[in-house]
Amino acid sequence: MPDAVFRKAKAKAAERGQSLKDFVTEALREKLSGRGTAPVAHGPAWMRGFGKLRALKKGTAKIQCRIDEEFGVVEPGHFDSVPGVRRARW
């Protein structure tokens, strides 16, 4: 084990009031069970948040569909009072 890692582990164990053996045992159990920290993300820090709202994709699409239904319809005469807007002749 590199000296820097050993010193950091020893300091963290002391900070938590644990022996180094208990601290390392707990860390290994967490790592082996998959409850440990997430893998380190590669790339710039600003990219780490991308994809976090992926689970909301269907709900967002439903809301956007409703917005398009409501606001996509322009009633006749709606823009008559707006200067510079011409009516399209179909």
CNS distance restraints for C-alpha pairs under 8 A (distance, minus, plus):
assign (resid   1 and name CA) (resid   5 and name CA) 6.80 0.50 0.50
assign (resid   1 and name CA) (resid   6 and name CA) 6.47 0.50 0.50
assign (resid   2 and name CA) (resid   6 and name CA) 6.28 0.50 0.50
assign (resid   3 and name CA) (resid   7 and name CA) 6.09 0.50 0.50
assign (resid   4 and name CA) (resid   8 and name CA) 6.18 0.50 0.50
assign (resid   5 and name CA) (resid   9 and name CA) 6.09 0.50 0.50
assign (resid   6 and name CA) (resid  10 and name CA) 6.08 0.50 0.50
assign (resid   7 and name CA) (resid  11 and name CA) 6.10 0.50 0.50
assign (resid   8 and name CA) (resid  12 and name CA) 6.12 0.50 0.50
assign (resid   9 and name CA) (resid  13 and name CA) 6.07 0.50 0.50
assign (resid   9 and name CA) (resid  20 and name CA) 7.21 0.50 0.50
assign (resid   9 and name CA) (resid  23 and name CA) 7.73 0.50 0.50
assign (resid   9 and name CA) (resid  24 and name CA) 7.70 0.50 0.50
assign (resid  10 and name CA) (resid  14 and name CA) 6.24 0.50 0.50
assign (resid  10 and name CA) (resid  20 and name CA) 5.71 0.50 0.50
assign (resid  11 and name CA) (resid  15 and name CA) 6.09 0.50 0.50
assign (resid  12 and name CA) (resid  16 and name CA) 6.29 0.50 0.50
assign (resid  13 and name CA) (resid  17 and name CA) 6.11 0.50 0.50
assign (resid  13 and name CA) (resid  18 and name CA) 4.99 0.50 0.50
assign (resid  13 and name CA) (resid  19 and name CA) 6.04 0.50 0.50
assign (resid  13 and name CA) (resid  20 and name CA) 5.60 0.50 0.50
assign (resid  13 and name CA) (resid  23 and name CA) 5.61 0.50 0.50
assign (resid  14 and name CA) (resid  18 and name CA) 5.78 0.50 0.50
assign (resid  14 and name CA) (resid  19 and name CA) 6.89 0.50 0.50
assign (resid  14 and name CA) (resid  20 and name CA) 7.64 0.50 0.50
assign (resid  18 and name CA) (resid  22 and name CA) 6.19 0.50 0.50
assign (resid  18 and name CA) (resid  23 and name CA) 6.15 0.50 0.50
assign (resid  19 and name CA) (resid  23 and name CA) 6.20 0.50 0.50
assign (resid  20 and name CA) (resid  24 and name CA) 6.08 0.50 0.50
assign (resid  21 and name CA) (resid  25 and name CA) 6.05 0.50 0.50
assign (resid  22 and name CA) (resid  26 and name CA) 6.09 0.50 0.50
assign (resid  23 and name CA) (resid  27 and name CA) 6.15 0.50 0.50
assign (resid  24 and name CA) (resid  28 and name CA) 6.07 0.50 0.50
assign (resid  25 and name CA) (resid  29 and name CA) 6.18 0.50 0.50
assign (resid  26 and name CA) (resid  30 and name CA) 6.22 0.50 0.50
assign (resid  27 and name CA) (resid  31 and name CA) 6.14 0.50 0.50
assign (resid  27 and name CA) (resid  36 and name CA) 7.63 0.50 0.50
assign (resid  28 and name CA) (resid  32 and name CA) 5.98 0.50 0.50
assign (resid  29 and name CA) (resid  33 and name CA) 6.02 0.50 0.50
assign (resid  30 and name CA) (resid  34 and name CA) 6.19 0.50 0.50
assign (resid  30 and name CA) (resid  35 and name CA) 5.09 0.50 0.50
assign (resid  30 and name CA) (resid  36 and name CA) 4.89 0.50 0.50
assign (resid  31 and name CA) (resid  35 and name CA) 6.20 0.50 0.50
assign (resid  31 and name CA) (resid  36 and name CA) 4.70 0.50 0.50
assign (resid  31 and name CA) (resid  37 and name CA) 7.71 0.50 0.50
assign (resid  32 and name CA) (resid  36 and name CA) 7.87 0.50 0.50
assign (resid  41 and name CA) (resid  48 and name CA) 6.81 0.50 0.50
assign (resid  43 and name CA) (resid  47 and name CA) 6.88 0.50 0.50
assign (resid  43 and name CA) (resid  48 and name CA) 7.97 0.50 0.50
assign (resid  44 and name CA) (resid  48 and name CA) 7.40 0.50 0.50
assign (resid  53 and name CA) (resid  57 and name CA) 7.22 0.50 0.50
assign (resid  56 and name CA) (resid  60 and name CA) 6.04 0.50 0.50
assign (resid  57 and name CA) (resid  61 and name CA) 6.21 0.50 0.50
assign (resid  58 and name CA) (resid  62 and name CA) 6.30 0.50 0.50
assign (resid  59 and name CA) (resid  63 and name CA) 6.30 0.50 0.50
assign (resid  60 and name CA) (resid  64 and name CA) 6.13 0.50 0.50
assign (resid  61 and name CA) (resid  65 and name CA) 6.12 0.50 0.50
assign (resid  62 and name CA) (resid  66 and name CA) 6.40 0.50 0.50
assign (resid  63 and name CA) (resid  67 and name CA) 6.25 0.50 0.50
assign (resid  64 and name CA) (resid  68 and name CA) 6.10 0.50 0.50
assign (resid  65 and name CA) (resid  69 and name CA) 6.20 0.50 0.50
assign (resid  66 and name CA) (resid  70 and name CA) 6.25 0.50 0.50
assign (resid  67 and name CA) (resid  71 and name CA) 5.86 0.50 0.50
assign (resid  67 and name CA) (resid  72 and name CA) 7.64 0.50 0.50
assign (resid  68 and name CA) (resid  72 and name CA) 4.95 0.50 0.50
assign (resid  69 and name CA) (resid  73 and name CA) 7.01 0.50 0.50
assign (resid  74 and name CA) (resid  78 and name CA) 6.64 0.50 0.50
assign (resid  79 and name CA) (resid  85 and name CA) 6.72 0.50 0.50
assign (resid  79 and name CA) (resid  87 and name CA) 7.98 0.50 0.50
assign (resid  80 and name CA) (resid  85 and name CA) 7.51 0.50 0.50
